[in-house]
Amino acid sequence: MSNCPLVWVIMGVSGSGKTVVGRLLAERLESDFLEGDRRHSGSNLLKMKAQTPLQDADRHQWLIEIEDDMGRAIAKNRETVLTCSALKASYRQQLNSLARVQLVWLNVPRPDLECRLRRRSNHYMKPEMLDSQLAAFEPIGPEENVITLDGRLLPAKIVDELLNQATWLYPDLEKTWWQRLAI
């Protein structure tokens, strides 16, 4: 089995572009895509719609369900891209505890995030919630297995840069995921 990651976790605060970049990366890799927000419970969604920040207890089951999705992808040897804010180091550690995982942080400055959130009209995460997201974020440590990218770039450029950096780490990435399974 190749040492290439089979599960990519696209992370960032709300408005960083996780879904757009994640879908594009999955398309480029010809892999599965899972939207982590779809794992939030109804009560979590109601809290966020009411602009009530989620706490660790609210995120606990959500993270377990994302981790379960990751485990299923690994067990099936399916390359998968999923999104998850993963704002805290403990969340990132939990997600990275499985084998063959690559975390990717989309770094976007606050003014750009505010602008993006104001332009979204059909999302439960409103601009007023940005402060709670930024307050919950724990900076990425040098010991973390995270590729950090400039989330202000066009999504296609972000994916190009990600694949460029990842290919240095995982040379077999130049092959499709199903070709890497045969190695």
C-alpha positions as CSV (number, residue, x, y, z in Angstrom):
1,M,0.0,0.0,0.0
2,S,1.3,3.4,-0.9
3,N,1.9,6.0,1.8
4,C,-0.2,8.5,0.0
5,P,-3.1,9.9,2.1
6,L,-6.5,8.6,1.2
7,V,-8.4,11.1,3.3
8,W,-8.0,14.8,2.8
9,V,-9.6,17.1,5.5
10,I,-10.1,20.6,4.2
11,M,-10.3,22.9,7.2
12,G,-10.9,26.5,8.0
13,V,-13.3,28.9,9.6
14,S,-16.7,29.6,8.1
15,G,-16.2,31.5,4.8
16,S,-12.7,30.1,4.1
17,G,-13.8,28.2,1.1
18,K,-13.7,24.6,2.4
19,T,-16.6,23.3,0.4
20,V,-15.6,24.9,-2.9
21,V,-12.0,23.9,-2.6
22,G,-13.0,20.4,-1.3
23,R,-15.3,19.7,-4.2
24,L,-12.7,20.9,-6.7
25,L,-10.0,18.8,-5.1
26,A,-12.3,15.7,-5.1
27,E,-13.0,16.3,-8.8
28,R,-9.3,16.6,-9.6
29,L,-8.5,13.4,-7.6
30,E,-11.5,11.6,-9.0
31,S,-12.4,10.8,-5.4
32,D,-15.4,10.9,-3.1
33,F,-16.5,14.2,-1.4
34,L,-18.2,14.5,2.0
35,E,-19.5,17.8,3.4
36,G,-18.7,17.8,7.1
37,D,-21.5,20.4,7.8
38,R,-24.0,17.7,6.9
39,R,-23.0,15.8,10.0
40,H,-24.2,18.6,12.3
41,S,-27.2,17.6,14.4
42,G,-30.5,19.5,14.0
43,S,-29.9,21.2,17.4
44,N,-26.4,22.4,16.3
45,L,-27.9,23.9,13.1
46,L,-30.6,25.6,15.1
47,K,-28.0,27.1,17.5
48,M,-25.9,28.4,14.6
49,K,-29.0,29.8,12.9
50,A,-29.8,31.6,16.2
51,Q,-26.2,32.8,16.2
52,T,-25.3,30.8,19.3
53,P,-21.7,29.6,19.2
54,L,-21.2,25.9,19.4
55,Q,-19.3,24.5,22.4
56,D,-17.0,21.4,22.6
57,A,-20.0,19.4,23.9
58,D,-22.0,20.4,20.8
59,R,-19.2,19.4,18.5
60,H,-18.4,16.1,20.1
61,Q,-20.9,13.9,18.2
62,W,-20.3,15.8,15.0
63,L,-16.5,15.0,15.2
64,I,-17.2,11.4,15.9
65,E,-19.4,11.1,12.9
66,I,-16.8,12.8,10.7
67,E,-14.2,10.4,12.1
68,D,-16.5,7.5,11.3
69,D,-16.8,8.7,7.7
70,M,-13.0,8.9,7.5
71,G,-12.7,5.4,9.0
72,R,-15.1,4.0,6.5
73,A,-13.2,5.6,3.6
74,I,-9.9,4.2,4.9
75,A,-11.4,0.7,5.4
76,K,-12.7,0.7,1.8
77,N,-9.5,2.2,0.5
78,R,-11.4,5.0,-1.1
79,E,-9.7,8.4,-1.6
80,T,-12.0,10.9,0.0
81,V,-12.0,14.6,0.5
82,L,-14.1,16.0,3.4
83,T,-14.6,19.3,5.0
84,C,-14.4,20.1,8.7
85,S,-13.7,23.4,10.4
86,A,-11.4,21.6,13.0
87,L,-10.8,24.9,14.8
88,K,-9.1,23.4,17.9
89,A,-5.8,21.5,18.1
90,S,-7.6,18.6,19.9
91,Y,-10.1,18.3,17.0
92,R,-7.2,18.2,14.5
93,Q,-5.4,15.6,16.6
94,Q,-8.6,13.4,16.8
95,L,-9.1,13.6,13.0
96,N,-5.4,13.0,12.3
97,S,-5.2,9.9,14.6
98,L,-6.3,7.7,11.7
99,A,-3.8,6.4,9.2
100,R,-3.4,8.0,5.8
101,V,-4.9,11.4,6.6
102,Q,-3.7,14.8,5.3
103,L,-5.1,17.9,6.9
104,V,-5.3,21.1,4.8
105,W,-5.9,24.5,6.4
106,L,-7.3,27.4,4.3
107,N,-5.9,30.5,5.8
108,V,-8.0,33.6,5.1
109,P,-7.7,37.0,6.8
110,R,-10.6,38.3,8.8
111,P,-11.6,41.1,6.4
112,D,-11.9,38.6,3.5
113,L,-13.9,36.2,5.7
114,E,-16.3,39.0,6.6
115,C,-16.8,40.0,3.0
116,R,-17.4,36.4,2.0
117,L,-19.9,35.8,4.8
118,R,-21.8,39.0,3.9
119,R,-22.2,37.7,0.3
120,R,-23.7,34.4,1.4
121,S,-27.5,34.6,1.7
122,N,-28.5,30.9,1.9
123,H,-26.2,29.7,4.7
124,Y,-26.9,29.3,8.4
125,M,-23.5,30.7,9.4
126,K,-24.0,34.4,9.4
127,P,-21.2,37.1,9.6
128,E,-22.1,37.7,13.2
129,M,-20.8,34.2,14.0
130,L,-17.3,34.9,12.7
131,D,-16.0,36.2,16.1
132,S,-16.9,32.9,17.8
133,Q,-15.2,31.0,15.0
134,L,-12.0,33.0,15.3
135,A,-12.1,32.9,19.1
136,A,-12.3,29.1,19.0
137,F,-9.5,28.7,16.5
138,E,-6.2,27.5,18.0
139,P,-3.2,28.3,15.7
140,I,-1.7,25.4,13.8
141,G,1.4,24.1,15.5
142,P,4.6,23.1,13.7
143,E,4.2,19.6,14.9
144,E,0.8,19.2,13.3
145,N,0.4,17.3,10.0
146,V,-1.1,20.3,8.2
147,I,-0.6,21.8,4.8
148,T,-1.5,25.5,5.1
149,L,-2.6,27.4,2.0
150,D,-3.6,31.0,1.2
151,G,-7.3,30.8,1.0
152,R,-7.5,34.1,-0.8
153,L,-6.3,32.5,-4.1
154,L,-8.8,31.3,-6.7
155,P,-10.0,27.8,-5.8
156,A,-8.3,26.2,-8.8
157,K,-5.0,27.9,-7.8
158,I,-5.5,26.6,-4.2
159,V,-5.9,23.1,-5.5
160,D,-2.9,23.4,-7.8
161,E,-0.8,24.6,-4.9
162,L,-2.1,21.9,-2.6
163,L,-1.3,19.1,-5.1
164,N,2.1,20.7,-5.8
165,Q,3.0,20.6,-2.1
166,A,1.4,17.2,-1.5
167,T,3.3,15.6,-4.4
168,W,6.6,16.6,-2.7
169,L,5.4,14.8,0.4
170,Y,3.8,11.9,-1.4
171,P,5.4,11.3,-4.8
172,D,2.9,8.6,-5.7
173,L,0.2,11.2,-5.8
174,E,0.9,11.8,-9.5
175,K,-1.0,8.5,-10.0
176,T,-4.8,8.2,-9.5
177,W,-5.8,6.8,-6.2
178,W,-6.9,3.5,-7.7
179,Q,-3.5,3.1,-9.4
180,R,-1.8,3.8,-6.0
181,L,-3.7,0.9,-4.5
182,A,-1.9,-1.5,-6.8
183,I,1.6,-0.3,-5.6
